[in-house]
């Protein structure tokens, strides 16, 4: 039924379930159905109008899900096509009156499905008596003298006996439960199993499956494919045989063209959906618009070189260079900034000689220094041990020959050593693209020596320097435009979302086709997309050896408002005593003013004890705060300030040692000078002193 035309309307779901997929494509005509909003369905994001009389060409059918209805509760459950569980078939409870009905229902149209059944009646077949309830296993169907028989196997008295039961034999036959487990895909794609009731493994619910398919089709007056669910309430008629010559616009993508046989080409086509993104900056690429007539000559797996032009005021430029490019290149000396880059670009068997253009010195380990003009010849990479931070560590090194006049010295350089190295290039040969790929490893710095004369405007020849980054291989669709059939262009199938439709116009394959796109300029965003897609096997450069940090950690920093800071190297006394009562202040002697006004301020003694890494500006407000701080000094004597840790980078004595020395000198001086308990730090003037001062004043006035 599925492969022949229908004379009566049939529900779309029933038609698709019984459809023979090998008979596709099929042409259907819409007869009637339930329509909403003017028969417009929102199907897979596309508005699709299915009106009565429309023709639909079914291209393919794909299983999506199964709607499971509980036989008792009528509850609906969906099982997606990706369901990995197992199901078991449930036998029918009603009897089958004849063998013919039993076999046609359970074995299918081709009688390939095997099953087991029993009879509630005594069966007498060819003088063989079979008791009720004895299992019979259906095997095959054979015809004897125009009459069909069911060949079955039965166990009688411990022996397997084959019997033939005529289709017309009547009795009460019952299906025996099938213990085999099936996947959802097996049940859906079996004409016999998908009509039976099933149950999930380890569950007692009996379910009735309704498979839902996604129909991929095209319509007569619509450019593009549509996706229609099979459970849409639409009645159709199969009119394939009467409408063989009916024309449909069938869109074909570039990836579908890649998989077509070679005998399909050449073929004429028309652009339906042009590329959404302008990945190429070429005039021929921008001319690909909807309705453009093209000829598809075939497919090919081609190599192209991803190329980057040197930076200029306009920025970098990016290209894809084909092997058909007829220009020639010269190698430019490469520049390297680390020893690791020398190792990454070194190919065993091909000598790599560089000249050092920058002095570089390795501060870790016992490695040699390099000076400007040193010539190095790369030999091989290895690993050695070096003394770093008083410990032996494994370091990756590059072994080189340092050539100085007639002396050759073998040295080892760490991979992490930074410098500037320029390749000593003595190669004056001219290379084609193909020869360049065979000669060495990419990337390669190049300059166009001979431009491609077949190109009216050779973009590479106008660039001062180009760099071949990597080789990219992908599948291309070879096309030519109807107005210029002698030039062909290659469209990358994986990188372009583009669809065409084949036309009935005759297409010829010219003999002398020339490549119209040996050099293609890329958009910047597409260049970076290609770099993401291409696998990178280059290992990252090694890290340099770890060094001990000379900076203080955050836990060692001191807040100036909360606790005293560490003394600076030039401070002669701590800011605060570490513990106990504060000592009395020493006598303040007035310092003479400097004689010269040009005396450097840096030589003056600090007015305040210096706080480490702090700059204090003396202002009237700060002086008032200082006076308040001094006046409240005794009130804070009960607080126990924290002891500052000595600076581990100087030979300055600790706070505790300084404080003890100051305390001893002040105690001894206090006992010798005065026993007064007064807090004043000045001396009283007696009468003798006053008399002496008056005599001196009289002498001065006399003179």
C-alpha positions as CSV (number, residue, x, y, z in Angstrom):
1,X,0.0,0.0,0.0
2,X,2.8,2.3,0.9
3,X,4.4,2.1,-2.5
4,X,1.3,2.5,-4.6
5,X,-1.1,5.3,-5.2
6,X,-4.2,5.8,-3.0
7,X,-7.6,6.1,-4.3
8,X,-9.2,7.1,-1.0
9,X,-8.0,9.6,1.5
10,X,-5.9,8.3,4.4
11,X,-4.9,9.9,7.7
12,X,-1.3,11.3,7.5
13,X,-0.2,9.4,10.6
14,X,-1.5,6.0,9.3
15,X,0.1,6.6,5.9
16,X,3.6,7.5,7.3
17,X,3.5,4.5,9.7
18,X,2.9,2.1,6.9
19,X,5.2,3.9,4.4
20,X,8.0,1.9,2.8
21,X,11.0,4.1,3.1
22,X,12.7,2.5,0.0
23,X,9.9,3.9,-2.2
24,X,10.7,7.6,-1.4
25,X,10.3,10.2,-2.7
26,X,6.5,10.2,-2.7
27,X,4.1,12.9,-3.9
28,X,1.1,13.6,-1.7
29,X,-2.0,15.8,-2.2
30,X,-3.8,17.4,0.7
31,X,-7.5,16.5,0.8
32,X,-8.9,17.7,4.1
33,X,-8.0,18.2,7.7
34,X,-8.3,20.4,10.7
35,X,-6.9,23.9,10.0
36,X,-6.2,26.8,12.4
37,X,-5.6,30.4,11.5
38,X,-6.2,30.0,7.8
39,X,-4.5,26.6,7.6
40,X,-1.2,28.0,8.7
41,X,1.0,25.7,10.9
42,X,4.0,26.9,12.8
43,X,6.3,23.9,12.0
44,X,9.9,23.9,13.2
45,X,10.0,27.7,13.1
46,X,8.6,27.9,9.6
47,X,5.2,28.9,8.6
48,X,3.8,26.2,6.4
49,X,0.3,26.6,4.8
50,X,-1.3,23.2,4.0
51,X,-4.4,24.0,1.9
52,X,-6.7,21.6,0.2
53,X,-5.3,20.6,-3.2
54,X,-1.6,21.4,-2.3
55,X,1.1,19.0,-3.4
56,X,3.8,17.9,-1.0
57,X,6.8,15.8,-2.0
58,X,8.1,13.6,0.9
59,X,11.9,13.3,0.7
60,X,12.7,11.5,4.0
61,X,11.1,10.4,7.3
62,X,12.8,10.5,10.7
63,X,11.5,9.0,14.0
64,X,11.2,11.6,16.7
65,X,9.3,10.1,19.7
66,X,6.7,7.7,20.8
67,X,3.5,8.7,22.7
68,X,2.7,6.0,25.2
69,X,-0.9,5.8,26.5
70,X,-1.6,3.8,29.6
71,X,-4.4,1.3,28.7
72,X,-6.1,1.6,32.2
73,X,-5.6,5.2,33.3
74,X,-5.3,6.8,29.7
75,X,-2.3,8.7,31.0
76,X,0.1,9.9,28.2
77,X,3.9,9.5,28.5
78,X,6.5,10.4,25.8
79,X,9.6,8.3,25.0
80,X,12.1,10.2,22.9
81,X,14.0,8.5,20.1
82,X,17.1,8.5,22.3
83,X,15.5,6.3,25.0
84,X,17.9,3.5,25.9
85,X,15.7,1.3,28.0
86,X,14.1,-2.0,27.0
87,X,10.5,-3.0,26.4
88,X,8.5,-6.2,26.4
89,X,5.5,-7.1,24.3
90,X,2.2,-7.9,26.0
91,X,0.1,-10.7,24.3
92,X,-3.5,-10.1,23.3
93,X,-6.2,-11.6,25.6
94,X,-8.7,-12.3,22.9
95,X,-8.5,-15.6,21.0
96,X,-7.9,-15.9,17.3
97,X,-10.5,-18.1,15.5
98,X,-8.3,-19.4,12.7
99,X,-4.7,-20.1,12.0
100,X,-4.8,-17.7,9.0
101,X,-5.9,-14.8,11.2
102,X,-3.3,-15.7,13.9
103,X,-0.4,-15.9,11.4
104,X,-1.3,-12.8,9.4
105,X,-1.6,-10.8,12.6
106,X,1.5,-12.0,14.5
107,X,3.9,-12.9,11.6
108,X,3.4,-9.9,9.4
109,X,3.1,-9.6,5.7
110,X,6.4,-11.4,5.0
111,X,5.8,-14.1,7.7
112,X,9.3,-13.4,9.1
113,X,8.3,-12.8,12.7
114,X,8.5,-15.9,15.0
115,X,6.0,-16.4,17.8
116,X,4.6,-19.0,20.1
117,X,0.8,-19.9,20.6
118,X,-1.4,-22.4,22.3
119,X,-4.9,-23.8,21.7
120,X,-7.8,-24.3,24.2
121,X,-9.0,-27.2,22.1
122,X,-7.6,-30.6,21.2
123,X,-5.8,-30.5,17.9
124,X,-5.7,-33.5,15.6
125,X,-3.2,-32.9,12.8
126,X,-2.3,-35.8,10.5
127,X,-3.3,-38.3,13.1
128,X,-1.2,-36.5,15.7
129,X,-3.1,-35.4,18.8
130,X,-2.1,-32.2,20.5
131,X,-3.5,-31.6,24.0
132,X,-4.9,-28.1,25.0
133,X,-2.2,-25.7,26.3
134,X,0.7,-27.4,24.5
135,X,3.0,-24.6,23.1
136,X,3.4,-24.5,19.3
137,X,6.2,-22.4,17.7
138,X,5.5,-20.9,14.4
139,X,8.3,-21.3,11.8
140,X,7.2,-20.6,8.3
141,X,4.4,-20.7,5.7
142,X,4.4,-23.1,2.8
143,X,2.0,-23.9,0.0
144,X,0.9,-27.4,-0.9
145,X,-1.4,-27.9,-3.9
146,X,-2.5,-24.3,-3.8
147,X,-3.3,-24.4,-0.1
148,X,-1.3,-22.5,2.5
149,X,-0.1,-24.2,5.7
150,X,1.6,-22.9,8.9
151,X,4.7,-24.9,9.6
152,X,5.0,-25.2,13.4
153,X,7.3,-27.1,15.8
154,X,5.8,-28.9,18.8
155,X,7.3,-31.1,21.6
156,X,5.5,-34.4,21.9
157,X,6.7,-37.0,24.3
158,X,10.1,-35.3,24.5
159,X,10.6,-35.2,20.8
160,X,10.4,-32.1,18.5
161,X,7.9,-32.7,15.8
162,X,7.2,-30.5,12.7
163,X,3.6,-30.3,11.7
164,X,1.7,-28.3,9.0
165,X,-1.6,-26.7,10.1
166,X,-3.9,-25.5,7.3
167,X,-4.8,-21.8,7.4
168,X,-8.5,-22.8,7.5
169,X,-8.2,-24.8,10.7
170,X,-10.6,-23.4,13.4
171,X,-10.0,-23.4,17.1
172,X,-9.4,-20.9,20.0
173,X,-5.8,-19.9,19.5
174,X,-4.0,-17.6,22.1
175,X,-0.7,-15.8,21.8
176,X,2.0,-16.8,24.4
177,X,3.9,-14.0,26.2
178,X,7.1,-13.2,24.4
179,X,10.0,-13.1,26.9
180,X,12.4,-11.3,24.5
181,X,13.4,-7.7,25.2
182,X,13.3,-5.0,22.5
183,X,14.6,-1.5,22.1
184,X,12.3,1.4,21.2
185,X,13.8,1.6,17.7
186,X,13.2,-2.1,17.1
187,X,9.5,-1.9,18.1
188,X,8.9,1.3,16.1
189,X,10.4,0.1,12.9
190,X,8.7,-3.3,13.0
191,X,5.3,-3.4,11.3
192,X,4.1,-6.2,13.7
193,X,5.6,-5.0,17.0
194,X,4.6,-1.3,16.8
195,X,0.9,-2.3,16.7
196,X,1.2,-4.4,19.9
197,X,0.8,-3.4,23.5
198,X,4.1,-3.1,25.4
199,X,5.4,-2.6,28.9
200,X,8.6,-1.2,30.3
201,X,11.0,-3.6,32.0
202,X,10.2,-4.0,35.7
203,X,6.9,-2.1,35.3
204,X,3.4,-3.4,35.3
205,X,1.8,-0.7,33.2
206,X,0.5,-1.8,29.8
207,X,1.2,0.9,27.2
208,X,0.0,1.5,23.7
209,X,2.6,3.1,21.5
210,X,2.0,5.8,18.8
211,X,5.2,6.7,17.0
212,X,5.6,10.3,15.8
213,X,7.8,10.9,12.7
214,X,9.2,14.1,11.3
215,X,8.5,14.4,7.6
216,X,11.1,16.2,5.5
217,X,9.3,17.5,2.4
218,X,9.2,20.2,-0.2
219,X,6.2,22.0,-1.5
220,X,5.4,23.0,-5.1
221,X,5.4,26.8,-4.6
222,X,7.8,27.1,-1.7
223,X,11.6,27.4,-2.0
224,X,13.0,25.4,0.9
225,X,12.4,22.3,2.9
226,X,9.6,22.0,5.5
227,X,9.4,19.7,8.4
228,X,5.9,18.3,9.2
229,X,5.0,16.1,12.2
230,X,3.3,12.9,11.2
231,X,0.5,13.3,13.8
232,X,-0.9,16.4,12.1
233,X,-4.6,15.9,11.6
234,X,-4.5,16.0,7.8
235,X,-5.9,13.6,5.2
236,X,-3.9,12.9,2.1
237,X,-3.8,10.9,-1.1
238,X,-0.7,9.4,-2.7
239,X,-0.6,10.7,-6.3
240,X,3.0,9.8,-7.2
241,X,2.3,7.8,-10.3
242,X,0.0,10.4,-11.9
243,X,2.4,13.3,-11.1
244,X,5.8,12.1,-12.0
245,X,6.5,15.2,-14.1
246,X,5.4,17.6,-11.4
247,X,8.2,20.1,-10.6
248,X,9.3,20.8,-7.1
249,X,12.0,23.2,-5.9
250,X,14.3,21.0,-3.9
251,X,17.0,22.9,-2.0
252,X,20.4,21.2,-1.8
253,X,23.1,22.4,0.6
254,X,26.8,22.3,-0.1
255,X,27.4,19.4,2.3
256,X,24.8,17.4,0.5
257,X,26.5,18.1,-2.8
258,X,29.8,16.8,-1.3
259,X,28.2,13.4,-0.7
260,X,26.7,13.1,-4.2
261,X,28.3,10.6,-6.7
262,X,30.6,11.9,-9.3
263,X,28.2,10.9,-12.1
264,X,25.9,13.7,-11.0
265,X,28.2,16.4,-12.3
266,X,28.3,18.7,-14.2
267,X,24.9,20.1,-13.3
268,X,23.2,23.5,-13.7
269,X,21.9,25.1,-10.5
270,X,20.4,28.3,-9.2
271,X,21.2,29.9,-5.9
272,X,18.3,29.8,-3.4
273,X,19.9,31.0,-0.1
274,X,23.2,32.9,-0.5
275,X,25.8,32.9,2.2
276,X,24.7,34.8,5.3
277,X,28.2,36.0,6.2
278,X,30.8,37.5,3.9
279,X,33.7,35.3,4.9
280,X,35.7,36.2,1.7
281,X,36.6,39.8,0.7
282,X,36.4,39.1,-3.1
283,X,34.2,40.5,-5.8
284,X,33.3,37.1,-7.1
285,X,32.1,36.0,-3.7
286,X,29.9,39.1,-3.2
287,X,28.2,38.4,-6.6
288,X,26.7,35.1,-5.2
289,X,23.1,36.3,-4.7
290,X,19.7,34.7,-4.8
291,X,18.8,33.6,-8.4
292,X,22.4,33.5,-9.5
293,X,22.9,30.9,-12.3
294,X,25.9,28.6,-11.7
295,X,27.4,25.4,-13.0
296,X,28.6,22.8,-10.5
297,X,31.5,20.9,-11.9
298,X,32.2,18.5,-9.0
299,X,33.9,18.3,-5.6
300,X,37.5,18.1,-4.5
301,X,39.6,17.9,-1.3
302,X,42.0,20.8,-1.7
303,X,44.9,22.2,0.4
304,X,45.2,25.9,1.1
305,X,47.7,27.9,3.1
306,X,46.5,30.2,5.9
307,X,48.6,33.4,5.4
308,X,49.0,36.6,7.4
309,X,50.4,39.8,6.0
310,X,52.7,42.0,8.0
311,X,51.1,44.7,10.1
312,X,50.6,48.2,8.5
313,X,48.6,51.3,9.2
314,X,45.5,49.6,8.0
315,X,46.1,46.6,10.2
316,X,46.8,42.9,9.4
317,X,45.4,41.1,6.4
318,X,44.6,37.4,6.1
319,X,44.5,35.2,3.0
320,X,44.0,31.6,1.8
321,X,46.6,30.7,-0.8
322,X,46.0,27.8,-3.1
323,X,48.6,25.4,-4.6
324,X,47.6,26.7,-8.0
325,X,49.2,30.1,-7.2
326,X,51.9,30.6,-9.9
327,X,54.0,33.2,-8.1
328,X,57.4,32.5,-6.4
329,X,58.6,33.4,-3.0
330,X,61.9,34.0,-1.2
331,X,62.5,33.1,2.4
332,X,63.0,36.0,4.8
333,X,65.2,35.7,7.9
334,X,63.0,34.8,10.8
335,X,63.1,36.5,14.2
336,X,62.8,34.8,17.5
337,X,62.4,36.3,21.0
338,X,63.1,33.3,23.2
339,X,65.2,30.2,23.1
340,X,62.0,28.1,23.2
341,X,61.1,29.6,19.8
342,X,64.4,28.4,18.4
343,X,63.6,24.9,19.6
344,X,60.0,25.0,18.2
345,X,61.2,26.1,14.7
346,X,64.2,23.7,14.6
347,X,63.8,20.7,12.3
348,X,66.4,17.9,12.7
349,X,68.4,17.6,9.6
350,X,67.9,21.2,8.6
351,X,70.5,23.5,10.1
352,X,69.2,26.6,12.0
353,X,71.8,29.3,12.6
354,X,70.9,32.6,14.2
355,X,72.7,35.8,15.3
356,X,72.1,37.4,18.7
357,X,71.0,41.1,18.3
358,X,70.5,41.8,22.0
359,X,72.5,41.2,25.1
360,X,70.9,38.7,27.3
361,X,71.9,37.3,30.6
362,X,70.5,34.4,32.6
363,X,70.4,35.3,36.3
364,X,69.5,31.8,37.5
365,X,71.8,28.8,37.3
366,X,75.3,28.6,35.8
367,X,74.4,29.4,32.2
368,X,76.4,31.6,29.9
369,X,75.6,35.1,28.8
370,X,75.1,36.1,25.2
371,X,76.3,39.3,23.6
372,X,75.3,41.1,20.4
373,X,76.8,39.4,17.4
374,X,77.1,35.9,18.9
375,X,76.4,33.3,16.3
376,X,74.5,30.2,17.4
377,X,73.9,26.9,15.7
378,X,71.0,24.9,17.2
379,X,71.9,21.3,17.9
380,X,69.3,19.5,20.1
381,X,67.2,19.9,23.2
382,X,67.7,18.1,26.5
383,X,67.3,18.5,30.2
384,X,69.8,19.2,32.9
385,X,70.1,20.2,36.5
386,X,71.0,23.7,37.6
387,X,71.5,25.3,41.0
388,X,68.6,27.8,41.5
389,X,67.9,29.4,44.8
390,X,70.3,27.1,46.6
391,X,68.6,23.9,45.3
392,X,69.0,21.7,42.3
393,X,66.2,21.9,39.8
394,X,65.5,20.2,36.4
395,X,65.7,22.8,33.6
396,X,65.0,22.2,29.9
397,X,67.8,23.5,27.8
398,X,68.8,23.9,24.2
399,X,72.3,22.8,23.2
400,X,73.9,25.1,20.7
401,X,77.3,25.8,19.1
402,X,78.5,29.3,19.8
403,X,80.7,30.3,16.8
404,X,83.2,33.1,17.5
405,X,85.6,33.5,14.6
406,X,87.4,30.2,14.3
407,X,86.4,28.9,17.8
408,X,83.3,26.7,18.4
409,X,82.0,26.4,21.9
410,X,79.1,24.1,22.9
411,X,76.8,25.8,25.3
412,X,73.5,25.2,27.0
413,X,70.7,27.8,27.1
414,X,67.5,27.5,29.2
415,X,64.3,27.5,27.2
416,X,62.9,30.4,29.2
417,X,65.8,32.7,28.3
418,X,64.5,35.9,26.5
419,X,66.5,37.7,23.9
420,X,66.5,38.6,20.2
421,X,67.7,36.3,17.5
422,X,67.6,36.7,13.8
423,X,68.0,33.8,11.4
424,X,71.2,33.8,9.3
425,X,69.6,33.1,6.0
426,X,71.9,32.3,3.0
427,X,69.1,30.8,1.0
428,X,68.6,32.7,-2.3
429,X,66.3,30.1,-3.9
430,X,62.9,30.9,-5.3
431,X,60.0,28.6,-4.1
432,X,56.6,27.8,-5.4
433,X,53.9,27.1,-2.9
434,X,54.1,23.3,-3.4
435,X,57.9,23.3,-3.2
436,X,57.8,25.5,-0.1
437,X,55.5,23.0,1.7
438,X,57.9,20.1,0.9
439,X,61.1,22.0,1.9
440,X,60.3,22.7,5.5
441,X,58.0,23.3,8.4
442,X,55.5,26.1,8.7
443,X,55.3,28.9,9.7
444,X,57.6,30.7,7.3
445,X,58.4,34.3,6.7
446,X,58.3,35.1,2.9
447,X,58.4,37.8,0.3
448,X,57.0,37.5,-3.2
449,X,59.9,37.5,-5.7
450,X,57.9,36.7,-8.9
451,X,54.2,37.6,-9.0
452,X,51.5,35.5,-10.6
453,X,51.0,37.0,-14.1
454,X,47.7,35.2,-14.6
455,X,46.2,37.4,-12.0
456,X,45.3,40.9,-13.0
457,X,46.0,42.2,-9.4
458,X,48.3,40.0,-7.4
459,X,47.5,41.0,-3.8
460,X,50.5,39.2,-2.3
461,X,53.0,40.9,-4.5
462,X,52.2,44.3,-3.1
463,X,52.9,43.2,0.5
464,X,56.4,43.7,2.0
465,X,56.2,40.6,4.1
466,X,53.8,37.6,4.5
467,X,53.8,34.7,6.8
468,X,52.6,31.2,5.9
469,X,50.9,30.1,9.2
470,X,49.6,26.6,8.5
471,X,48.2,24.2,5.9
472,X,44.4,23.7,5.9
473,X,42.7,20.8,4.0
474,X,38.9,20.7,3.5
475,X,36.3,19.7,0.9
476,X,35.3,22.2,-1.8
477,X,32.5,22.5,-4.3
478,X,33.8,23.6,-7.7
479,X,31.5,26.0,-9.5
480,X,31.6,28.5,-12.3
481,X,29.3,31.3,-13.2
482,X,27.1,31.2,-16.3
483,X,28.5,34.5,-17.6
484,X,32.1,33.3,-17.2
485,X,32.2,29.5,-17.6
486,X,36.0,29.2,-18.1
487,X,36.9,30.3,-14.6
488,X,36.2,28.0,-11.6
489,X,35.9,28.9,-8.0
490,X,36.0,26.7,-4.9
491,X,33.4,27.0,-2.2
492,X,34.2,25.4,1.2
493,X,31.3,23.2,2.1
494,X,31.9,23.2,5.9
495,X,32.3,26.9,6.2
496,X,29.4,28.2,4.1
497,X,25.6,27.9,4.8
498,X,24.4,28.1,1.2
499,X,21.7,26.2,-0.7
500,X,21.0,25.8,-4.4
501,X,18.4,24.0,-6.6
502,X,19.2,22.0,-9.7
503,X,17.7,23.2,-13.0
504,X,16.9,21.4,-16.2
505,X,19.4,23.4,-18.2
506,X,22.2,21.4,-19.9
507,X,25.6,21.9,-18.3
508,X,29.0,21.2,-20.0
509,X,32.4,20.8,-18.5
510,X,35.0,22.9,-20.4
511,X,38.4,21.4,-20.9
512,X,40.6,24.5,-20.1
513,X,39.3,25.7,-16.8
514,X,41.5,28.1,-14.8
515,X,41.4,28.8,-11.1
516,X,39.8,32.1,-10.5
517,X,40.6,32.2,-6.8
518,X,44.2,31.1,-6.1
519,X,44.4,33.9,-3.5
520,X,41.3,34.7,-1.3
521,X,41.3,37.4,1.3
522,X,39.6,36.5,4.5
523,X,37.5,38.5,6.8
524,X,39.1,39.0,10.2
525,X,36.5,37.2,12.2
526,X,36.7,34.2,9.9
527,X,40.4,34.0,10.2
528,X,40.1,33.6,14.0
529,X,37.4,31.0,13.5
530,X,39.8,29.0,11.3
531,X,42.5,29.2,14.0
532,X,40.0,27.8,16.5
533,X,39.0,24.9,14.3
534,X,42.5,23.9,13.4
535,X,44.1,21.6,16.0
536,X,47.2,22.9,17.7
537,X,50.0,20.4,18.6
538,X,52.4,23.1,19.7
539,X,53.3,22.8,23.4
540,X,53.4,26.0,25.5
541,X,56.9,27.3,26.4
542,X,58.3,26.1,29.7
543,X,58.1,28.3,32.7
544,X,61.2,29.9,34.1
545,X,62.5,28.6,37.5
546,X,60.6,29.9,40.5
547,X,62.3,32.7,42.4
548,X,61.9,33.7,46.1
549,X,59.9,36.8,46.6
550,X,61.7,39.7,48.3
551,X,58.6,41.6,49.1
552,X,56.9,41.5,52.5
553,X,53.7,39.6,52.7
554,X,50.5,41.3,53.7
555,X,50.6,39.8,57.1
556,X,53.9,41.6,57.8
557,X,52.6,45.1,56.9
558,X,51.7,47.3,59.9
559,X,48.9,49.9,60.1
560,X,50.4,53.2,61.2
561,X,47.4,54.0,63.3
562,X,47.2,50.7,65.2
563,X,50.8,49.6,65.9
564,X,54.4,50.8,65.3
565,X,56.1,50.1,62.1
566,X,59.6,48.7,61.6
567,X,62.4,51.2,61.8
568,X,64.0,52.4,58.6
569,X,67.7,51.7,58.1
570,X,68.6,55.3,59.0
571,X,66.5,55.6,62.1
572,X,68.5,55.7,65.3
573,X,65.8,55.0,67.8
574,X,62.5,53.0,67.8
575,X,59.2,54.8,67.5
576,X,57.8,53.4,70.8
577,X,59.2,51.4,73.6
578,X,58.2,47.7,73.5
579,X,56.9,47.3,77.0
580,X,56.8,48.7,80.5
581,X,56.5,52.4,81.5
582,X,57.8,55.0,79.1
583,X,61.2,56.4,79.9
584,X,61.6,60.1,80.7
585,X,62.4,62.3,77.7
586,X,66.0,63.3,77.2
587,X,67.1,66.9,77.4
588,X,66.4,68.9,74.2
589,X,69.4,71.0,73.2
590,X,68.9,73.6,70.7
591,X,70.8,72.9,67.5
592,X,72.7,75.8,65.8
593,X,71.3,76.9,62.5
594,X,73.3,76.0,59.4
595,X,75.6,78.7,58.3
596,X,75.0,78.2,54.6
597,X,71.4,78.5,53.2
598,X,72.4,76.0,50.4
599,X,72.8,73.2,52.9
600,X,71.2,70.0,51.5
601,X,68.0,69.1,53.3
602,X,68.8,65.5,52.9
603,X,71.6,65.8,55.4
604,X,69.4,67.2,58.2
605,X,68.4,64.9,61.0
606,X,64.7,63.8,60.9
607,X,62.5,65.8,63.1
608,X,60.3,62.7,63.8
609,X,61.1,59.0,64.1
610,X,60.7,57.8,60.5
611,X,57.9,55.4,59.6
612,X,58.8,52.9,57.0
613,X,57.5,53.6,53.6
614,X,55.4,56.5,54.9
615,X,55.8,60.2,54.0
616,X,54.7,62.6,56.8
617,X,53.9,66.2,56.0
618,X,54.4,68.7,58.9
619,X,51.4,71.1,59.0
620,X,49.9,73.2,61.8
621,X,47.2,70.6,62.1
622,X,49.7,67.7,62.4
623,X,51.6,69.7,65.0
624,X,48.5,70.0,67.1
625,X,47.8,66.3,66.7
626,X,51.4,65.6,67.8
627,X,51.0,67.8,70.9
628,X,47.8,65.9,71.7
629,X,49.6,62.7,71.2
630,X,52.4,63.7,73.6
631,X,50.0,65.1,76.3
632,X,48.1,61.8,76.3
633,X,51.3,59.7,76.4
634,X,51.1,58.9,80.1
635,X,47.5,58.0,80.0
636,X,48.3,55.3,77.5
637,X,51.2,53.8,79.5
638,X,49.0,50.8,80.5
639,X,48.6,49.6,77.0
640,X,51.2,47.1,75.9
641,X,52.4,47.9,72.4
642,X,53.5,45.0,70.1
643,X,57.2,44.5,69.6
644,X,58.3,45.3,66.1
645,X,60.3,42.7,64.3
646,X,63.7,43.7,63.2
647,X,64.2,44.2,59.5
648,X,65.7,41.0,58.2
649,X,67.4,42.8,55.2
650,X,69.6,45.1,57.4
651,X,72.1,44.8,60.3
652,X,70.0,47.2,62.4
653,X,69.7,46.0,66.1
654,X,66.3,45.0,67.3
655,X,63.9,47.3,69.2
656,X,64.4,45.5,72.4
657,X,68.2,45.9,72.3
658,X,68.0,49.6,71.5
659,X,65.5,50.2,74.2
660,X,67.5,48.5,76.9
661,X,70.6,50.5,76.0
662,X,68.7,53.8,76.1
663,X,67.1,52.9,79.4
664,X,70.4,52.2,81.2
665,X,72.1,55.4,80.1
666,X,69.1,57.5,81.1
667,X,68.9,55.9,84.5
668,X,72.5,56.5,85.3
669,X,72.3,60.1,84.1
670,X,69.3,60.8,86.2
671,X,71.1,59.6,89.4
672,X,74.2,61.8,88.7
673,X,72.5,65.1,87.6
674,X,69.5,65.4,89.8
675,X,67.4,63.7,92.5
676,X,64.4,66.0,91.9
677,X,61.2,64.2,91.1
678,X,60.0,67.1,88.9
679,X,59.1,66.3,85.3
680,X,60.7,69.6,84.0
681,X,63.7,69.1,81.7
682,X,65.4,72.6,82.3
683,X,67.8,73.8,85.0
684,X,67.1,76.6,87.7
685,X,69.3,79.8,87.7
686,X,70.8,80.6,91.1
687,X,71.9,84.1,92.4
688,X,75.6,83.6,91.5
689,X,74.7,83.0,88.0
690,X,72.6,86.1,87.9
691,X,75.5,88.2,89.2
692,X,77.8,86.8,86.5
693,X,75.3,87.7,83.8
694,X,75.0,91.3,85.0
695,X,78.8,91.8,85.0
696,X,79.0,90.6,81.4
697,X,76.3,93.0,80.4
698,X,78.1,96.0,82.0
699,X,81.4,95.1,80.2
700,X,79.6,94.9,76.8
701,X,78.0,98.4,77.4
702,X,81.4,99.9,78.4
703,X,83.0,98.9,75.2
